[in-house]
Amino acid sequence: MNTIVKATTKGQITIPISWRKRFNTDRFFVDIKDSYLEIRPINLEDVTKKKEYTIFDAIRDNSGKGLKAKDLLKTIKKTL
């Protein structure tokens, strides 16, 4: 299914709810492939076991250094 989405003034896009429900997640891996973006659903637990990924790499987040998935997971677990 192809869908055109528009970025907000802050550069954010919305993943359609039907896609989020289909994959039963609200976490997605985004990668740059040559001249396009690749977006794939992920399970955060699986990501921390395989490789280290940067999450939230906007300039405002962590002084532009980003946040590693394993560190985000630790923070989330502390709040539960």
Secondary structure as UniProt FT lines:
FT   TURN            9..10
FT   HELIX           17..23
FT   STRAND          28..33
FT   TURN            34..35
FT   STRAND          36..41
FT   HELIX           44..50
FT   STRAND          54..55
FT   TURN            59..60
FT   HELIX           61..64
FT   STRAND          67..68
FT   HELIX           69..79
//
